[in-house]
Amino acid sequence: MQSQVFTPVTRTAIFSRHPFIDQVIAGFQRSYAADFDTANRNDRLRLKRYYDHLLPFNEHEQPTGYCVIACRAGTRREYLENFPFSLVSFLSALDIHQLYLTHFTATDILDEFRFENFHKKNLFRRMGAKKNRNLAWQFNTTDIPAVLPLFFFARVWDVPVVFLFSANEASPLSLHLCDDGNLHLEYPLEREQRIQSAAANSNFEVGGIEICSGYSTAYHRQAER
């Protein structure tokens, strides 16, 4: 039986405690909400249901850096075997040992997220997830090899698949998984050199958004030749 991995934390508590996370989520919500037509009833209902944090609690915005990190892999097997452990190494180098997992909207991940299959959804439940759109899930970085693959190859396109945030207030970091299977990072600008160096030393390819044109799980061979 799968052991308990997650500790539930309310999204509001995280936004209140972590100004960096507060700003990142509010920024993403405002960006995607800009496409909604408030004269349209369905858009208004969707905004009310899912967009719980359009305005940050903390008004002070700090300069942020951005990069994309990709796993060097030619097959899905290599990706599955290498990516999670490289991420553990990367976060350890940054003194990050616990993460929050959430969606950028108030989505009930267990109930509404489009997992690749029911097996992954059931594993997420067994790790301690419950149906609740107002919760995020805190877990240890040592559990990344069990947690992160649950969200690989999900049936999610054109929006962030899932967000991971550092729970260490001294080491702010946002990572969101994209539909190409790469991680998009945001961080205080003064930490840019350290973060990019740690990523490169953990065997990630580091660059900008263009990385997703060359490193995508869509290009992976299904099995070793």
Salt bridges, closest charged atoms under 4 A:
ASP22 OD1 - HIS53 NE2 2.50
ASP52 OD2 - ARG11 NE 2.91
GLU81 OE2 - ARG77 NE 3.27
ASP95 OD1 - HIS97 NE2 3.04
ASP111 OD1 - LYS131 NZ 3.60
GLU112 OE2 - ARG49 NH2 3.92
GLU112 OE2 - ARG133 NH2 3.84
GLU116 OE2 - ARG76 NH1 3.89
GLU116 OE1 - LYS120 NZ 2.76
GLU169 OE2 - ARG17 NE 2.76
GLU205 OE1 - ARG72 NE 3.02
